């Protein structure tokens, strides 16, 4: 949603905003939408 130059800024973190959860397993990071994130996606897709 942001330009590439802004994608690593802390204030743009979807994890910090509570929209996604980060799951770490061994050498892999997986992300999944939180309930709030899912609701925002539903609203955007109307």
mmCIF file of the N, C-alpha and C atoms, coordinates in Angstrom:
data_MODEL
# 
_entry.id   MODEL 
# 
loop_
_atom_site.group_PDB 
_atom_site.id 
_atom_site.type_symbol 
_atom_site.label_atom_id 
_atom_site.label_alt_id 
_atom_site.label_comp_id 
_atom_site.label_asym_id 
_atom_site.label_entity_id 
_atom_site.label_seq_id 
_atom_site.pdbx_PDB_ins_code 
_atom_site.Cartn_x 
_atom_site.Cartn_y 
_atom_site.Cartn_z 
_atom_site.occupancy 
_atom_site.B_iso_or_equiv 
_atom_site.pdbx_formal_charge 
_atom_site.auth_seq_id 
_atom_site.auth_comp_id 
_atom_site.auth_asym_id 
_atom_site.auth_atom_id 
_atom_site.pdbx_PDB_model_num 
ATOM 1   N N  . UNK A 1 1  ? 0.808   -1.197  0.000  1.00 0.00 ? 1  UNK A N  1 
ATOM 2   C CA . UNK A 1 1  ? 0.000   0.000   0.000  1.00 0.00 ? 1  UNK A CA 1 
ATOM 3   C C  . UNK A 1 1  ? 0.848   1.257   0.000  1.00 0.00 ? 1  UNK A C  1 
ATOM 4   N N  . UNK A 1 2  ? 2.099   1.125   0.351  1.00 0.00 ? 2  UNK A N  1 
ATOM 5   C CA . UNK A 1 2  ? 3.017   2.261   0.344  1.00 0.00 ? 2  UNK A CA 1 
ATOM 6   C C  . UNK A 1 2  ? 4.067   2.042   -0.727 1.00 0.00 ? 2  UNK A C  1 
ATOM 7   N N  . UNK A 1 3  ? 4.719   3.136   -1.126 1.00 0.00 ? 3  UNK A N  1 
ATOM 8   C CA . UNK A 1 3  ? 5.812   3.019   -2.082 1.00 0.00 ? 3  UNK A CA 1 
ATOM 9   C C  . UNK A 1 3  ? 6.953   2.213   -1.495 1.00 0.00 ? 3  UNK A C  1 
ATOM 10  N N  . UNK A 1 4  ? 7.798   1.674   -2.344 1.00 0.00 ? 4  UNK A N  1 
ATOM 11  C CA . UNK A 1 4  ? 8.911   0.847   -1.876 1.00 0.00 ? 4  UNK A CA 1 
ATOM 12  C C  . UNK A 1 4  ? 9.818   1.580   -0.908 1.00 0.00 ? 4  UNK A C  1 
ATOM 13  N N  . UNK A 1 5  ? 9.961   2.890   -1.066 1.00 0.00 ? 5  UNK A N  1 
ATOM 14  C CA . UNK A 1 5  ? 10.854  3.634   -0.179 1.00 0.00 ? 5  UNK A CA 1 
ATOM 15  C C  . UNK A 1 5  ? 10.329  3.682   1.247  1.00 0.00 ? 5  UNK A C  1 
ATOM 16  N N  . UNK A 1 6  ? 9.026   3.479   1.451  1.00 0.00 ? 6  UNK A N  1 
ATOM 17  C CA . UNK A 1 6  ? 8.426   3.564   2.780  1.00 0.00 ? 6  UNK A CA 1 
ATOM 18  C C  . UNK A 1 6  ? 8.107   2.204   3.395  1.00 0.00 ? 6  UNK A C  1 
ATOM 19  N N  . UNK A 1 7  ? 8.368   1.133   2.691  1.00 0.00 ? 7  UNK A N  1 
ATOM 20  C CA . UNK A 1 7  ? 7.836   -0.152  3.151  1.00 0.00 ? 7  UNK A CA 1 
ATOM 21  C C  . UNK A 1 7  ? 8.477   -0.688  4.420  1.00 0.00 ? 7  UNK A C  1 
ATOM 22  N N  . UNK A 1 8  ? 9.646   -0.196  4.806  1.00 0.00 ? 8  UNK A N  1 
ATOM 23  C CA . UNK A 1 8  ? 10.279  -0.699  6.018  1.00 0.00 ? 8  UNK A CA 1 
ATOM 24  C C  . UNK A 1 8  ? 10.174  0.266   7.194  1.00 0.00 ? 8  UNK A C  1 
ATOM 25  N N  . UNK A 1 9  ? 9.422   1.339   7.051  1.00 0.00 ? 9  UNK A N  1 
ATOM 26  C CA . UNK A 1 9  ? 9.249   2.271   8.160  1.00 0.00 ? 9  UNK A CA 1 
ATOM 27  C C  . UNK A 1 9  ? 8.401   1.606   9.240  1.00 0.00 ? 9  UNK A C  1 
ATOM 28  N N  . UNK A 1 10 ? 8.820   1.766   10.488 1.00 0.00 ? 10 UNK A N  1 
ATOM 29  C CA . UNK A 1 10 ? 8.128   1.137   11.617 1.00 0.00 ? 10 UNK A CA 1 
ATOM 30  C C  . UNK A 1 10 ? 6.653   1.544   11.674 1.00 0.00 ? 10 UNK A C  1 
ATOM 31  N N  . UNK A 1 11 ? 6.348   2.805   11.411 1.00 0.00 ? 11 UNK A N  1 
ATOM 32  C CA . UNK A 1 11 ? 4.958   3.265   11.514 1.00 0.00 ? 11 UNK A CA 1 
ATOM 33  C C  . UNK A 1 11 ? 4.060   2.694   10.424 1.00 0.00 ? 11 UNK A C  1 
ATOM 34  N N  . UNK A 1 12 ? 4.631   2.055   9.415  1.00 0.00 ? 12 UNK A N  1 
ATOM 35  C CA . UNK A 1 12 ? 3.853   1.421   8.349  1.00 0.00 ? 12 UNK A CA 1 
ATOM 36  C C  . UNK A 1 12 ? 3.677   -0.078  8.566  1.00 0.00 ? 12 UNK A C  1 
ATOM 37  N N  . UNK A 1 13 ? 4.156   -0.603  9.672  1.00 0.00 ? 13 UNK A N  1 
ATOM 38  C CA . UNK A 1 13 ? 4.127   -2.039  9.914  1.00 0.00 ? 13 UNK A CA 1 
ATOM 39  C C  . UNK A 1 13 ? 2.699   -2.535  10.152 1.00 0.00 ? 13 UNK A C  1 
ATOM 40  N N  . UNK A 1 14 ? 2.250   -3.452  9.314  1.00 0.00 ? 14 UNK A N  1 
ATOM 41  C CA . UNK A 1 14 ? 0.914   -4.024  9.495  1.00 0.00 ? 14 UNK A CA 1 
ATOM 42  C C  . UNK A 1 14 ? 0.824   -4.830  10.777 1.00 0.00 ? 14 UNK A C  1 
ATOM 43  N N  . UNK A 1 15 ? 1.952   -5.399  11.218 1.00 0.00 ? 15 UNK A N  1 
ATOM 44  C CA . UNK A 1 15 ? 1.987   -6.122  12.493 1.00 0.00 ? 15 UNK A CA 1 
ATOM 45  C C  . UNK A 1 15 ? 1.769   -5.134  13.636 1.00 0.00 ? 15 UNK A C  1 
ATOM 46  N N  . UNK A 1 16 ? 2.507   -4.016  13.628 1.00 0.00 ? 16 UNK A N  1 
ATOM 47  C CA . UNK A 1 16 ? 2.364   -3.011  14.687 1.00 0.00 ? 16 UNK A CA 1 
ATOM 48  C C  . UNK A 1 16 ? 0.990   -2.355  14.678 1.00 0.00 ? 16 UNK A C  1 
ATOM 49  N N  . UNK A 1 17 ? 0.375   -2.262  13.512 1.00 0.00 ? 17 UNK A N  1 
ATOM 50  C CA . UNK A 1 17 ? -0.972  -1.698  13.412 1.00 0.00 ? 17 UNK A CA 1 
ATOM 51  C C  . UNK A 1 17 ? -2.042  -2.703  13.843 1.00 0.00 ? 17 UNK A C  1 
ATOM 52  N N  . UNK A 1 18 ? -1.652  -3.957  14.066 1.00 0.00 ? 18 UNK A N  1 
ATOM 53  C CA . UNK A 1 18 ? -2.591  -4.980  14.509 1.00 0.00 ? 18 UNK A CA 1 
ATOM 54  C C  . UNK A 1 18 ? -3.426  -5.582  13.394 1.00 0.00 ? 18 UNK A C  1 
ATOM 55  N N  . UNK A 1 19 ? -2.992  -5.401  12.151 1.00 0.00 ? 19 UNK A N  1 
ATOM 56  C CA . UNK A 1 19 ? -3.757  -5.929  11.025 1.00 0.00 ? 19 UNK A CA 1 
ATOM 57  C C  . UNK A 1 19 ? -3.333  -7.332  10.629 1.00 0.00 ? 19 UNK A C  1 
ATOM 58  N N  . UNK A 1 20 ? -2.113  -7.712  10.961 1.00 0.00 ? 20 UNK A N  1 
ATOM 59  C CA . UNK A 1 20 ? -1.626  -9.068  10.701 1.00 0.00 ? 20 UNK A CA 1 
ATOM 60  C C  . UNK A 1 20 ? -0.849  -9.580  11.902 1.00 0.00 ? 20 UNK A C  1 
ATOM 61  N N  . UNK A 1 21 ? -0.774  -10.907 12.011 1.00 0.00 ? 21 UNK A N  1 
ATOM 62  C CA . UNK A 1 21 ? 0.030   -11.581 13.041 1.00 0.00 ? 21 UNK A CA 1 
ATOM 63  C C  . UNK A 1 21 ? 1.222   -12.219 12.357 1.00 0.00 ? 21 UNK A C  1 
ATOM 64  N N  . UNK A 1 22 ? 2.345   -12.219 13.039 1.00 0.00 ? 22 UNK A N  1 
ATOM 65  C CA . UNK A 1 22 ? 3.554   -12.837 12.505 1.00 0.00 ? 22 UNK A CA 1 
ATOM 66  C C  . UNK A 1 22 ? 3.791   -14.142 13.253 1.00 0.00 ? 22 UNK A C  1 
ATOM 67  N N  . UNK A 1 23 ? 3.965   -15.218 12.498 1.00 0.00 ? 23 UNK A N  1 
ATOM 68  C CA . UNK A 1 23 ? 4.248   -16.532 13.062 1.00 0.00 ? 23 UNK A CA 1 
ATOM 69  C C  . UNK A 1 23 ? 5.631   -16.951 12.572 1.00 0.00 ? 23 UNK A C  1 
ATOM 70  N N  . UNK A 1 24 ? 6.547   -17.220 13.497 1.00 0.00 ? 24 UNK A N  1 
ATOM 71  C CA . UNK A 1 24 ? 7.898   -17.619 13.105 1.00 0.00 ? 24 UNK A CA 1 
ATOM 72  C C  . UNK A 1 24 ? 8.104   -19.097 13.398 1.00 0.00 ? 24 UNK A C  1 
ATOM 73  N N  . UNK A 1 25 ? 8.572   -19.826 12.394 1.00 0.00 ? 25 UNK A N  1 
ATOM 74  C CA . UNK A 1 25 ? 8.892   -21.243 12.530 1.00 0.00 ? 25 UNK A CA 1 
ATOM 75  C C  . UNK A 1 25 ? 10.219  -21.503 11.847 1.00 0.00 ? 25 UNK A C  1 
ATOM 76  N N  . UNK A 1 26 ? 11.186  -21.961 12.600 1.00 0.00 ? 26 UNK A N  1 
ATOM 77  C CA . UNK A 1 26 ? 12.523  -22.244 12.069 1.00 0.00 ? 26 UNK A CA 1 
ATOM 78  C C  . UNK A 1 26 ? 13.037  -21.048 11.284 1.00 0.00 ? 26 UNK A C  1 
ATOM 79  N N  . UNK A 1 27 ? 13.256  -21.194 9.987  1.00 0.00 ? 27 UNK A N  1 
ATOM 80  C CA . UNK A 1 27 ? 13.785  -20.114 9.155  1.00 0.00 ? 27 UNK A CA 1 
ATOM 81  C C  . UNK A 1 27 ? 12.704  -19.414 8.340  1.00 0.00 ? 27 UNK A C  1 
ATOM 82  N N  . UNK A 1 28 ? 11.446  -19.564 8.754  1.00 0.00 ? 28 UNK A N  1 
ATOM 83  C CA . UNK A 1 28 ? 10.335  -19.043 7.966  1.00 0.00 ? 28 UNK A CA 1 
ATOM 84  C C  . UNK A 1 28 ? 9.451   -18.130 8.806  1.00 0.00 ? 28 UNK A C  1 
ATOM 85  N N  . UNK A 1 29 ? 9.007   -17.033 8.220  1.00 0.00 ? 29 UNK A N  1 
ATOM 86  C CA . UNK A 1 29 ? 8.029   -16.146 8.846  1.00 0.00 ? 29 UNK A CA 1 
ATOM 87  C C  . UNK A 1 29 ? 6.745   -16.216 8.031  1.00 0.00 ? 29 UNK A C  1 
ATOM 88  N N  . UNK A 1 30 ? 5.651   -16.492 8.704  1.00 0.00 ? 30 UNK A N  1 
ATOM 89  C CA . UNK A 1 30 ? 4.342   -16.528 8.059  1.00 0.00 ? 30 UNK A CA 1 
ATOM 90  C C  . UNK A 1 30 ? 3.485   -15.418 8.656  1.00 0.00 ? 30 UNK A C  1 
ATOM 91  N N  . UNK A 1 31 ? 2.653   -14.815 7.846  1.00 0.00 ? 31 UNK A N  1 
ATOM 92  C CA . UNK A 1 31 ? 1.784   -13.739 8.301  1.00 0.00 ? 31 UNK A CA 1 
ATOM 93  C C  . UNK A 1 31 ? 0.342   -14.113 8.018  1.00 0.00 ? 31 UNK A C  1 
ATOM 94  N N  . UNK A 1 32 ? -0.545  -13.781 8.949  1.00 0.00 ? 32 UNK A N  1 
ATOM 95  C CA . UNK A 1 32 ? -1.971  -14.012 8.731  1.00 0.00 ? 32 UNK A CA 1 
ATOM 96  C C  . UNK A 1 32 ? -2.742  -12.801 9.230  1.00 0.00 ? 32 UNK A C  1 
ATOM 97  N N  . UNK A 1 33 ? -3.872  -12.547 8.611  1.00 0.00 ? 33 UNK A N  1 
ATOM 98  C CA . UNK A 1 33 ? -4.693  -11.398 8.989  1.00 0.00 ? 33 UNK A CA 1 
ATOM 99  C C  . UNK A 1 33 ? -5.334  -11.631 10.349 1.00 0.00 ? 33 UNK A C  1 
ATOM 100 N N  . UNK A 1 34 ? -5.397  -10.579 11.157 1.00 0.00 ? 34 UNK A N  1 
ATOM 101 C CA . UNK A 1 34 ? -6.113  -10.626 12.425 1.00 0.00 ? 34 UNK A CA 1 
ATOM 102 C C  . UNK A 1 34 ? -7.598  -10.408 12.132 1.00 0.00 ? 34 UNK A C  1 
ATOM 103 N N  . UNK A 1 35 ? -8.435  -10.492 13.154 1.00 0.00 ? 35 UNK A N  1 
ATOM 104 C CA . UNK A 1 35 ? -9.863  -10.234 12.952 1.00 0.00 ? 35 UNK A CA 1 
ATOM 105 C C  . UNK A 1 35 ? -10.082 -8.816  12.435 1.00 0.00 ? 35 UNK A C  1 
ATOM 106 N N  . UNK A 1 36 ? -9.335  -7.864  12.986 1.00 0.00 ? 36 UNK A N  1 
ATOM 107 C CA . UNK A 1 36 ? -9.446  -6.471  12.532 1.00 0.00 ? 36 UNK A CA 1 
ATOM 108 C C  . UNK A 1 36 ? -8.998  -6.361  11.075 1.00 0.00 ? 36 UNK A C  1 
ATOM 109 N N  . UNK A 1 37 ? -7.895  -7.010  10.740 1.00 0.00 ? 37 UNK A N  1 
ATOM 110 C CA . UNK A 1 37 ? -7.406  -7.005  9.366  1.00 0.00 ? 37 UNK A CA 1 
ATOM 111 C C  . UNK A 1 37 ? -8.416  -7.605  8.402  1.00 0.00 ? 37 UNK A C  1 
ATOM 112 N N  . UNK A 1 38 ? -9.045  -8.695  8.801  1.00 0.00 ? 38 UNK A N  1 
ATOM 113 C CA . UNK A 1 38 ? -10.076 -9.333  7.960  1.00 0.00 ? 38 UNK A CA 1 
ATOM 114 C C  . UNK A 1 38 ? -11.266 -8.404  7.753  1.00 0.00 ? 38 UNK A C  1 
ATOM 115 N N  . UNK A 1 39 ? -11.673 -7.719  8.808  1.00 0.00 ? 39 UNK A N  1 
ATOM 116 C CA . UNK A 1 39 ? -12.807 -6.800  8.690  1.00 0.00 ? 39 UNK A CA 1 
ATOM 117 C C  . UNK A 1 39 ? -12.480 -5.647  7.742  1.00 0.00 ? 39 UNK A C  1 
ATOM 118 N N  . UNK A 1 40 ? -11.283 -5.119  7.819  1.00 0.00 ? 40 UNK A N  1 
ATOM 119 C CA . UNK A 1 40 ? -10.876 -4.044  6.908  1.00 0.00 ? 40 UNK A CA 1 
ATOM 120 C C  . UNK A 1 40 ? -10.876 -4.547  5.469  1.00 0.00 ? 40 UNK A C  1 
ATOM 121 N N  . UNK A 1 41 ? -10.373 -5.760  5.247  1.00 0.00 ? 41 UNK A N  1 
ATOM 122 C CA . UNK A 1 41 ? -10.387 -6.327  3.893  1.00 0.00 ? 41 UNK A CA 1 
ATOM 123 C C  . UNK A 1 41 ? -11.816 -6.495  3.380  1.00 0.00 ? 41 UNK A C  1 
ATOM 124 N N  . UNK A 1 42 ? -12.716 -6.938  4.262  1.00 0.00 ? 42 UNK A N  1 
ATOM 125 C CA . UNK A 1 42 ? -14.127 -7.080  3.860  1.00 0.00 ? 42 UNK A CA 1 
ATOM 126 C C  . UNK A 1 42 ? -14.708 -5.732  3.445  1.00 0.00 ? 42 UNK A C  1 
ATOM 127 N N  . UNK A 1 43 ? -14.410 -4.687  4.230  1.00 0.00 ? 43 UNK A N  1 
ATOM 128 C CA . UNK A 1 43 ? -14.925 -3.350  3.916  1.00 0.00 ? 43 UNK A CA 1 
ATOM 129 C C  . UNK A 1 43 ? -14.356 -2.818  2.604  1.00 0.00 ? 43 UNK A C  1 
ATOM 130 N N  . UNK A 1 44 ? -13.087 -3.081  2.359  1.00 0.00 ? 44 UNK A N  1 
ATOM 131 C CA . UNK A 1 44 ? -12.450 -2.608  1.128  1.00 0.00 ? 44 UNK A CA 1 
ATOM 132 C C  . UNK A 1 44 ? -12.974 -3.331  -0.109 1.00 0.00 ? 44 UNK A C  1 
ATOM 133 N N  . UNK A 1 45 ? -13.435 -4.561  0.061  1.00 0.00 ? 45 UNK A N  1 
ATOM 134 C CA . UNK A 1 45 ? -13.902 -5.359  -1.075 1.00 0.00 ? 45 UNK A CA 1 
ATOM 135 C C  . UNK A 1 45 ? -15.390 -5.197  -1.360 1.00 0.00 ? 45 UNK A C  1 
ATOM 136 N N  . UNK A 1 46 ? -16.048 -4.314  -0.668 1.00 0.00 ? 46 UNK A N  1 
ATOM 137 C CA . UNK A 1 46 ? -17.488 -4.094  -0.911 1.00 0.00 ? 46 UNK A CA 1 
ATOM 138 C C  . UNK A 1 46 ? -17.717 -3.414  -2.211 1.00 0.00 ? 46 UNK A C  1 
# 
